[in-house]
Amino acid sequence: MGWQAVTPGMEGVLEEMAKLQLGQKLGQIEGVMVKTLVLHADQRGHFTEQLKRGDRDDQGRPFLPEHGFAQMSRSLAFARGGNPPELIKAFHWHSRQWDYWDMVAGDARIVLADLRPDSPTRGRIQVVFSGERSPKVVAIPPLVAHGYQVVSQRDVLLCYYVTEPYRVEDPDEGRIPWDDPRIGFDWKIENI
């Protein structure tokens, strides 16, 4: 499968990131939205609305894309415990597509890196904890690299909605290694 190459503009952002300490890169990324889900529970279990027309994110902004979703998918990541790299599924990015992630089982640390050359938050890293203990849907714009790490002892089931259908002949996806030193994210989990 042919992944998209990192563009020269994205490469410039990565080189800028390499010059900064991790603490200088952390913060909110322009365009990334988080919608905390409300669980309606009783003795039988719970119900939540993932996405619906008119939804707002936690900051009150319209949450859904202007055009509808093109595909819904799911991914399962096995929990192995400890700190091996197998727990990490990162980083990938899209040129056109928005992703809407919902960790429906298990718990994960979502890590996002803004690789957009013209973004006011270019080079910034945002971390969101999501899963059954902290249910959220996270909207990820194009050119924001993203990945996640299982942080629970339970497998993580990720359901995600995208604004572009996957096309084998022209995949809208690029990849960067999870441990790229220019991003410089510390994936260690403390106190396990």
CYANA upper distance limits for C-alpha pairs under 8 A (distance plus 0.5 A):
  1 MET  CA    168 VAL  CA      8.34
  2 GLY  CA    171 PRO  CA      7.91
  3 TRP  CA    171 PRO  CA      7.38
  3 TRP  CA    172 ASP  CA      8.30
  3 TRP  CA    173 GLU  CA      6.28
  3 TRP  CA    174 GLY  CA      5.38
  3 TRP  CA    175 ARG  CA      7.19
  4 GLN  CA    171 PRO  CA      8.07
  4 GLN  CA    172 ASP  CA      7.52
  4 GLN  CA    173 GLU  CA      6.28
  4 GLN  CA    174 GLY  CA      4.99
  4 GLN  CA    175 ARG  CA      8.00
  5 ALA  CA    174 GLY  CA      6.68
  5 ALA  CA    175 ARG  CA      8.42
  6 VAL  CA     10 MET  CA      6.49
  6 VAL  CA     11 GLU  CA      6.81
  6 VAL  CA    174 GLY  CA      7.52
  7 THR  CA     11 GLU  CA      6.60
  8 PRO  CA     12 GLY  CA      6.70
  9 GLY  CA     13 VAL  CA      7.01
  9 GLY  CA    116 ARG  CA      8.04
  9 GLY  CA    117 PRO  CA      5.93
 10 MET  CA     14 LEU  CA      6.78
 10 MET  CA    115 LEU  CA      5.79
 10 MET  CA    116 ARG  CA      6.78
 10 MET  CA    117 PRO  CA      6.51
 11 GLU  CA     15 GLU  CA      6.70
 12 GLY  CA     16 GLU  CA      6.77
 12 GLY  CA    117 PRO  CA      8.01
 13 VAL  CA     17 MET  CA      6.70
 13 VAL  CA    115 LEU  CA      6.36
 13 VAL  CA    116 ARG  CA      7.88
 13 VAL  CA    117 PRO  CA      6.65
 13 VAL  CA    122 ARG  CA      7.11
 13 VAL  CA    123 GLY  CA      6.28
 14 LEU  CA     18 ALA  CA      6.77
 14 LEU  CA    115 LEU  CA      7.58
 14 LEU  CA    123 GLY  CA      7.37
 14 LEU  CA    182 ARG  CA      6.09
 14 LEU  CA    183 ILE  CA      7.08
 15 GLU  CA     19 LYS  CA      7.44
 15 GLU  CA    182 ARG  CA      6.84
 16 GLU  CA     20 LEU  CA      7.76
 16 GLU  CA    123 GLY  CA      7.50
 17 MET  CA     25 LYS  CA      7.86
 17 MET  CA    123 GLY  CA      5.94
 17 MET  CA    124 ARG  CA      8.45
 17 MET  CA    182 ARG  CA      6.13
 17 MET  CA    183 ILE  CA      6.49
 18 ALA  CA    181 PRO  CA      7.35
 18 ALA  CA    182 ARG  CA      4.50
 18 ALA  CA    183 ILE  CA      6.91
 18 ALA  CA    184 GLY  CA      7.66
 19 LYS  CA    182 ARG  CA      8.29
 20 LEU  CA     24 GLN  CA      6.61
 20 LEU  CA     25 LYS  CA      7.36
 21 GLN  CA     25 LYS  CA      7.38
 21 GLN  CA    184 GLY  CA      8.43
 22 LEU  CA     26 LEU  CA      7.08
 22 LEU  CA    184 GLY  CA      6.92
 22 LEU  CA    185 PHE  CA      7.05
 22 LEU  CA    186 ASP  CA      8.46
 25 LYS  CA    123 GLY  CA      7.06
 25 LYS  CA    124 ARG  CA      5.18
 25 LYS  CA    125 ILE  CA      5.98
 26 LEU  CA    124 ARG  CA      6.25
 26 LEU  CA    125 ILE  CA      5.24
 26 LEU  CA    126 GLN  CA      6.28
 26 LEU  CA    127 VAL  CA      8.34
 27 GLY  CA    124 ARG  CA      6.80
 27 GLY  CA    125 ILE  CA      6.55
 27 GLY  CA    126 GLN  CA      5.79
 27 GLY  CA    127 VAL  CA      8.42
 28 GLN  CA     32 VAL  CA      8.15
 28 GLN  CA    121 THR  CA      8.33
 28 GLN  CA    124 ARG  CA      7.82
 28 GLN  CA    125 ILE  CA      7.79
 28 GLN  CA    126 GLN  CA      5.92
 29 ILE  CA    113 ALA  CA      8.45
 29 ILE  CA    114 ASP  CA      7.11
 29 ILE  CA    121 THR  CA      6.14
 29 ILE  CA    122 ARG  CA      8.43
 29 ILE  CA    124 ARG  CA      6.83
 29 ILE  CA    125 ILE  CA      7.57
 29 ILE  CA    126 GLN  CA      6.74
 30 GLU  CA    119 SER  CA      7.82
 30 GLU  CA    120 PRO  CA      7.57
 30 GLU  CA    121 THR  CA      6.48
 31 GLY  CA    140 ILE  CA      7.93
 31 GLY  CA    141 PRO  CA      6.82
 32 VAL  CA    138 VAL  CA      7.70
 32 VAL  CA    139 ALA  CA      6.10
 32 VAL  CA    140 ILE  CA      5.77
 32 VAL  CA    141 PRO  CA      6.83
 33 MET  CA     57 ASP  CA      6.63
 33 MET  CA     58 ASP  CA      8.13
 33 MET  CA     63 PHE  CA      7.69
 33 MET  CA    138 VAL  CA      6.26
 33 MET  CA    139 ALA  CA      5.51
 33 MET  CA    140 ILE  CA      7.60
 34 VAL  CA     57 ASP  CA      6.05
 34 VAL  CA     58 ASP  CA      6.47
 34 VAL  CA    136 LYS  CA      7.03
 34 VAL  CA    137 VAL  CA      6.34
 34 VAL  CA    138 VAL  CA      5.11
 34 VAL  CA    139 ALA  CA      6.87
 35 LYS  CA     56 ARG  CA      7.62
 35 LYS  CA     57 ASP  CA      4.90
 35 LYS  CA     58 ASP  CA      5.66
 35 LYS  CA     63 PHE  CA      8.25
 35 LYS  CA    136 LYS  CA      5.92
 35 LYS  CA    137 VAL  CA      5.71
 35 LYS  CA    138 VAL  CA      6.98
 36 THR  CA     57 ASP  CA      8.00
 36 THR  CA     58 ASP  CA      6.99
 36 THR  CA    134 SER  CA      8.27
 36 THR  CA    135 PRO  CA      6.55
 36 THR  CA    136 LYS  CA      4.78
 36 THR  CA    137 VAL  CA      7.04
 37 LEU  CA     48 THR  CA      7.16
 37 LEU  CA     49 GLU  CA      7.64
 37 LEU  CA     50 GLN  CA      7.35
 37 LEU  CA    135 PRO  CA      5.87
 37 LEU  CA    136 LYS  CA      5.70
 37 LEU  CA    137 VAL  CA      7.69
 38 VAL  CA     48 THR  CA      6.42
 38 VAL  CA     49 GLU  CA      7.99
 38 VAL  CA    135 PRO  CA      8.23
 39 LEU  CA     46 HIS  CA      6.51
 39 LEU  CA     47 PHE  CA      6.22
 39 LEU  CA     48 THR  CA      5.46
 40 HIS  CA     46 HIS  CA      5.77
 40 HIS  CA     47 PHE  CA      5.67
 40 HIS  CA     48 THR  CA      6.68
 41 ALA  CA     45 GLY  CA      6.12
 41 ALA  CA     46 HIS  CA      4.51
 41 ALA  CA     47 PHE  CA      6.96
 42 ASP  CA     46 HIS  CA      6.78
 50 GLN  CA    102 ASP  CA      8.41
 50 GLN  CA    137 VAL  CA      7.66
 51 LEU  CA     55 ASP  CA      7.29
 51 LEU  CA     64 LEU  CA      8.24
 52 LYS  CA     64 LEU  CA      8.32
 53 ARG  CA     64 LEU  CA      7.52
 54 GLY  CA     62 PRO  CA      7.40
 54 GLY  CA     63 PHE  CA      8.12
 54 GLY  CA     64 LEU  CA      8.11
 55 ASP  CA     62 PRO  CA      6.65
 55 ASP  CA     63 PHE  CA      6.02
 55 ASP  CA     64 LEU  CA      7.27
 56 ARG  CA     60 GLY  CA      5.56
 56 ARG  CA     61 ARG  CA      5.62
 56 ARG  CA     62 PRO  CA      5.09
 56 ARG  CA     63 PHE  CA      5.34
 56 ARG  CA     64 LEU  CA      8.41
 57 ASP  CA     61 ARG  CA      5.91
 57 ASP  CA     62 PRO  CA      7.00
 57 ASP  CA     63 PHE  CA      5.89
 63 PHE  CA    139 ALA  CA      8.23
 65 PRO  CA     69 PHE  CA      8.32
 65 PRO  CA    163 THR  CA      8.21
 67 HIS  CA    163 THR  CA      8.03
 68 GLY  CA    163 THR  CA      7.10
 69 PHE  CA    161 TYR  CA      6.87
 69 PHE  CA    162 VAL  CA      6.10
 69 PHE  CA    163 THR  CA      5.05
 69 PHE  CA    164 GLU  CA      7.62
 70 ALA  CA    161 TYR  CA      8.10
 70 ALA  CA    162 VAL  CA      6.42
 70 ALA  CA    163 THR  CA      5.44
 70 ALA  CA    164 GLU  CA      5.59
 70 ALA  CA    165 PRO  CA      5.63
 71 GLN  CA    161 TYR  CA      6.34
 71 GLN  CA    162 VAL  CA      5.95
 71 GLN  CA    163 THR  CA      7.37
 71 GLN  CA    164 GLU  CA      7.34
 71 GLN  CA    165 PRO  CA      5.97
 71 GLN  CA    166 TYR  CA      8.24
 72 MET  CA    159 CYS  CA      7.81
 72 MET  CA    160 TYR  CA      6.25
 72 MET  CA    161 TYR  CA      4.94
 72 MET  CA    162 VAL  CA      6.94
 73 SER  CA    159 CYS  CA      6.33
 73 SER  CA    160 TYR  CA      5.89
 73 SER  CA    161 TYR  CA      6.93
 74 ARG  CA    157 LEU  CA      7.47
 74 ARG  CA    158 LEU  CA      5.87
 74 ARG  CA    159 CYS  CA      4.76
 74 ARG  CA    160 TYR  CA      6.46
 75 SER  CA    157 LEU  CA      6.36
 75 SER  CA    158 LEU  CA      5.64
 75 SER  CA    159 CYS  CA      7.09
 76 LEU  CA    155 ASP  CA      7.44
 76 LEU  CA    156 VAL  CA      6.23
 76 LEU  CA    157 LEU  CA      5.15
 76 LEU  CA    158 LEU  CA      6.82
 77 ALA  CA     87 LEU  CA      7.90
 77 ALA  CA    150 VAL  CA      7.73
 77 ALA  CA    155 ASP  CA      6.20
 77 ALA  CA    156 VAL  CA      5.67
 77 ALA  CA    157 LEU  CA      7.08
 78 PHE  CA     87 LEU  CA      7.84
 78 PHE  CA    150 VAL  CA      8.29
 78 PHE  CA    154 ARG  CA      7.91
 78 PHE  CA    155 ASP  CA      5.04
 78 PHE  CA    156 VAL  CA      7.03
 79 ALA  CA     87 LEU  CA      7.29
 79 ALA  CA    150 VAL  CA      6.75
 79 ALA  CA    151 VAL  CA      8.37
 79 ALA  CA    152 SER  CA      7.28
 79 ALA  CA    153 GLN  CA      5.96
 79 ALA  CA    154 ARG  CA      5.83
 79 ALA  CA    155 ASP  CA      5.09
 79 ALA  CA    156 VAL  CA      7.59
 80 ARG  CA     87 LEU  CA      7.54
 80 ARG  CA    153 GLN  CA      7.37
 81 GLY  CA    151 VAL  CA      8.41
 81 GLY  CA    152 SER  CA      7.93
 81 GLY  CA    153 GLN  CA      6.29
 82 GLY  CA    189 ILE  CA      8.27
 82 GLY  CA    192 ILE  CA      7.11
 83 ASN  CA     87 LEU  CA      7.78
 83 ASN  CA    188 LYS  CA      6.85
 83 ASN  CA    189 ILE  CA      7.03
 87 LEU  CA    149 GLN  CA      5.97
 87 LEU  CA    150 VAL  CA      6.03
 88 ILE  CA    147 GLY  CA      7.94
 88 ILE  CA    148 TYR  CA      6.36
 88 ILE  CA    149 GLN  CA      4.88
 88 ILE  CA    150 VAL  CA      7.31
 88 ILE  CA    178 TRP  CA      7.69
 89 LYS  CA    147 GLY  CA      5.88
 89 LYS  CA    148 TYR  CA      5.87
 89 LYS  CA    149 GLN  CA      6.75
 89 LYS  CA    178 TRP  CA      7.68
 90 ALA  CA    146 HIS  CA      6.76
 90 ALA  CA    147 GLY  CA      4.40
 90 ALA  CA    148 TYR  CA      6.54
 90 ALA  CA    175 ARG  CA      8.48
 90 ALA  CA    176 ILE  CA      7.89
 90 ALA  CA    177 PRO  CA      7.22
 90 ALA  CA    178 TRP  CA      5.24
 91 PHE  CA    145 ALA  CA      6.27
 91 PHE  CA    146 HIS  CA      5.67
 91 PHE  CA    147 GLY  CA      5.40
 91 PHE  CA    175 ARG  CA      6.31
 91 PHE  CA    176 ILE  CA      5.64
 91 PHE  CA    177 PRO  CA      6.48
 91 PHE  CA    178 TRP  CA      5.82
 92 HIS  CA    145 ALA  CA      5.73
 92 HIS  CA    146 HIS  CA      6.09
 92 HIS  CA    147 GLY  CA      7.14
 92 HIS  CA    173 GLU  CA      7.13
 92 HIS  CA    174 GLY  CA      5.94
 92 HIS  CA    175 ARG  CA      4.80
 92 HIS  CA    176 ILE  CA      6.52
 93 TRP  CA    142 PRO  CA      7.33
 93 TRP  CA    143 LEU  CA      6.07
 93 TRP  CA    144 VAL  CA      6.47
 93 TRP  CA    145 ALA  CA      4.93
 93 TRP  CA    146 HIS  CA      6.83
 93 TRP  CA    173 GLU  CA      6.05
 93 TRP  CA    174 GLY  CA      5.73
 93 TRP  CA    175 ARG  CA      6.94
 94 HIS  CA     98 TRP  CA      8.11
 94 HIS  CA    142 PRO  CA      5.66
 94 HIS  CA    143 LEU  CA      6.06
 94 HIS  CA    144 VAL  CA      8.04
 94 HIS  CA    145 ALA  CA      8.19
 94 HIS  CA    172 ASP  CA      5.81
 94 HIS  CA    173 GLU  CA      5.17
 94 HIS  CA    174 GLY  CA      6.77
 95 SER  CA    142 PRO  CA      5.67
 95 SER  CA    143 LEU  CA      6.10
 95 SER  CA    172 ASP  CA      6.59
 95 SER  CA    173 GLU  CA      7.58
 96 ARG  CA    142 PRO  CA      6.02
 96 ARG  CA    143 LEU  CA      8.49
 96 ARG  CA    164 GLU  CA      7.92
 96 ARG  CA    172 ASP  CA      7.39
 97 GLN  CA    141 PRO  CA      7.60
 97 GLN  CA    142 PRO  CA      6.02
 97 GLN  CA    162 VAL  CA      6.94
 97 GLN  CA    163 THR  CA      5.94
 97 GLN  CA    164 GLU  CA      5.92
 97 GLN  CA    172 ASP  CA      7.73
 98 TRP  CA    139 ALA  CA      7.46
 98 TRP  CA    140 ILE  CA      6.08
 98 TRP  CA    141 PRO  CA      5.32
 98 TRP  CA    142 PRO  CA      6.10
 98 TRP  CA    162 VAL  CA      6.16
 98 TRP  CA    163 THR  CA      6.02
 98 TRP  CA    164 GLU  CA      8.12
 99 ASP  CA    138 VAL  CA      8.42
 99 ASP  CA    139 ALA  CA      6.29
 99 ASP  CA    140 ILE  CA      5.56
 99 ASP  CA    141 PRO  CA      7.31
 99 ASP  CA    160 TYR  CA      7.15
 99 ASP  CA    161 TYR  CA      6.38
 99 ASP  CA    162 VAL  CA      5.21
 99 ASP  CA    163 THR  CA      7.45
100 TYR  CA    137 VAL  CA      6.86
100 TYR  CA    138 VAL  CA      5.97
100 TYR  CA    139 ALA  CA      4.98
100 TYR  CA    140 ILE  CA      6.77
100 TYR  CA    160 TYR  CA      5.86
100 TYR  CA    161 TYR  CA      5.56
100 TYR  CA    162 VAL  CA      6.79
101 TRP  CA    137 VAL  CA      5.88
101 TRP  CA    138 VAL  CA      5.65
101 TRP  CA    139 ALA  CA      7.10
101 TRP  CA    140 ILE  CA      8.43
101 TRP  CA    158 LEU  CA      7.25
101 TRP  CA    159 CYS  CA      6.63
101 TRP  CA    160 TYR  CA      5.02
101 TRP  CA    161 TYR  CA      7.25
102 ASP  CA    130 SER  CA      8.18
102 ASP  CA    131 GLY  CA      7.93
102 ASP  CA    135 PRO  CA      8.07
102 ASP  CA    136 LYS  CA      6.73
102 ASP  CA    137 VAL  CA      5.21
102 ASP  CA    138 VAL  CA      7.27
102 ASP  CA    158 LEU  CA      6.22
102 ASP  CA    159 CYS  CA      5.77
102 ASP  CA    160 TYR  CA      6.51
103 MET  CA    107 ASP  CA      7.44
103 MET  CA    108 ALA  CA      7.83
103 MET  CA    130 SER  CA      6.65
103 MET  CA    131 GLY  CA      5.16
103 MET  CA    132 GLU  CA      7.59
103 MET  CA    135 PRO  CA      7.68
103 MET  CA    136 LYS  CA      7.96
103 MET  CA    137 VAL  CA      8.17
103 MET  CA    156 VAL  CA      7.23
103 MET  CA    157 LEU  CA      6.28
103 MET  CA    158 LEU  CA      4.92
103 MET  CA    159 CYS  CA      6.80
104 VAL  CA    131 GLY  CA      6.35
104 VAL  CA    132 GLU  CA      6.52
104 VAL  CA    135 PRO  CA      7.94
104 VAL  CA    156 VAL  CA      7.92
104 VAL  CA    157 LEU  CA      6.13
104 VAL  CA    158 LEU  CA      6.50
104 VAL  CA    159 CYS  CA      7.28
105 ALA  CA    131 GLY  CA      6.56
105 ALA  CA    132 GLU  CA      6.01
105 ALA  CA    154 ARG  CA      8.27
105 ALA  CA    155 ASP  CA      7.51
105 ALA  CA    156 VAL  CA      5.69
105 ALA  CA    157 LEU  CA      5.47
105 ALA  CA    158 LEU  CA      7.85
106 GLY  CA    131 GLY  CA      6.11
106 GLY  CA    132 GLU  CA      6.28
106 GLY  CA    133 ARG  CA      8.47
106 GLY  CA    150 VAL  CA      8.10
106 GLY  CA    152 SER  CA      6.50
106 GLY  CA    153 GLN  CA      8.13
106 GLY  CA    154 ARG  CA      5.62
106 GLY  CA    155 ASP  CA      5.97
106 GLY  CA    156 VAL  CA      4.85
106 GLY  CA    157 LEU  CA      7.18
107 ASP  CA    129 PHE  CA      7.88
107 ASP  CA    130 SER  CA      6.35
107 ASP  CA    131 GLY  CA      4.63
107 ASP  CA    132 GLU  CA      6.58
107 ASP  CA    133 ARG  CA      7.35
107 ASP  CA    134 SER  CA      8.32
107 ASP  CA    150 VAL  CA      6.65
107 ASP  CA    151 VAL  CA      6.20
107 ASP  CA    152 SER  CA      5.78
107 ASP  CA    154 ARG  CA      8.05
107 ASP  CA    156 VAL  CA      6.69
108 ALA  CA    129 PHE  CA      6.38
108 ALA  CA    130 SER  CA      6.08
108 ALA  CA    131 GLY  CA      6.58
108 ALA  CA    148 TYR  CA      6.75
108 ALA  CA    149 GLN  CA      5.86
108 ALA  CA    150 VAL  CA      5.01
108 ALA  CA    151 VAL  CA      5.58
108 ALA  CA    152 SER  CA      7.50
108 ALA  CA    156 VAL  CA      7.56
109 ARG  CA    127 VAL  CA      7.25
109 ARG  CA    128 VAL  CA      6.40
109 ARG  CA    129 PHE  CA      5.10
109 ARG  CA    130 SER  CA      7.00
109 ARG  CA    148 TYR  CA      5.93
109 ARG  CA    149 GLN  CA      5.72
109 ARG  CA    150 VAL  CA      7.11
109 ARG  CA    151 VAL  CA      7.04
110 ILE  CA    127 VAL  CA      6.14
110 ILE  CA    128 VAL  CA      5.60
110 ILE  CA    129 PHE  CA      6.57
110 ILE  CA    130 SER  CA      7.74
110 ILE  CA    146 HIS  CA      7.67
110 ILE  CA    147 GLY  CA      6.35
110 ILE  CA    148 TYR  CA      4.81
110 ILE  CA    149 GLN  CA      7.12
111 VAL  CA    125 ILE  CA      7.51
111 VAL  CA    126 GLN  CA      6.44
111 VAL  CA    127 VAL  CA      5.23
111 VAL  CA    128 VAL  CA      7.15
111 VAL  CA    146 HIS  CA      6.20
111 VAL  CA    147 GLY  CA      6.05
111 VAL  CA    148 TYR  CA      6.33
112 LEU  CA    125 ILE  CA      6.01
112 LEU  CA    126 GLN  CA      5.65
112 LEU  CA    127 VAL  CA      6.89
112 LEU  CA    144 VAL  CA      6.82
112 LEU  CA    145 ALA  CA      6.03
112 LEU  CA    146 HIS  CA      4.93
112 LEU  CA    147 GLY  CA      7.22
113 ALA  CA    123 GLY  CA      6.94
113 ALA  CA    124 ARG  CA      6.31
113 ALA  CA    125 ILE  CA      4.99
113 ALA  CA    126 GLN  CA      7.06
113 ALA  CA    144 VAL  CA      6.00
113 ALA  CA    145 ALA  CA      5.53
113 ALA  CA    146 HIS  CA      6.93
113 ALA  CA    183 ILE  CA      7.98
114 ASP  CA    119 SER  CA      8.22
114 ASP  CA    121 THR  CA      7.18
114 ASP  CA    122 ARG  CA      5.52
114 ASP  CA    123 GLY  CA      5.70
114 ASP  CA    124 ARG  CA      5.98
114 ASP  CA    125 ILE  CA      7.02
114 ASP  CA    143 LEU  CA      7.27
114 ASP  CA    144 VAL  CA      5.02
114 ASP  CA    145 ALA  CA      6.89
115 LEU  CA    122 ARG  CA      6.25
115 LEU  CA    123 GLY  CA      6.49
115 LEU  CA    143 LEU  CA      6.10
115 LEU  CA    144 VAL  CA      6.05
115 LEU  CA    145 ALA  CA      7.21
116 ARG  CA    122 ARG  CA      6.17
116 ARG  CA    123 GLY  CA      8.46
116 ARG  CA    143 LEU  CA      6.04
116 ARG  CA    144 VAL  CA      7.33
117 PRO  CA    122 ARG  CA      6.62
118 ASP  CA    122 ARG  CA      7.58
129 PHE  CA    134 SER  CA      7.46
130 SER  CA    134 SER  CA      5.59
130 SER  CA    135 PRO  CA      6.05
130 SER  CA    136 LYS  CA      6.20
130 SER  CA    137 VAL  CA      8.46
131 GLY  CA    135 PRO  CA      5.46
131 GLY  CA    136 LYS  CA      7.47
131 GLY  CA    156 VAL  CA      8.40
140 ILE  CA    144 VAL  CA      7.16
140 ILE  CA    146 HIS  CA      8.37
147 GLY  CA    178 TRP  CA      8.46
150 VAL  CA    155 ASP  CA      7.92
150 VAL  CA    156 VAL  CA      6.95
151 VAL  CA    189 ILE  CA      8.24
166 TYR  CA    171 PRO  CA      6.80
166 TYR  CA    172 ASP  CA      7.76
167 ARG  CA    171 PRO  CA      5.75
167 ARG  CA    172 ASP  CA      8.14
176 ILE  CA    180 ASP  CA      7.33
179 ASP  CA    183 ILE  CA      8.14
179 ASP  CA    184 GLY  CA      7.36
179 ASP  CA    185 PHE  CA      7.62
180 ASP  CA    184 GLY  CA      6.76
181 PRO  CA    185 PHE  CA      8.26
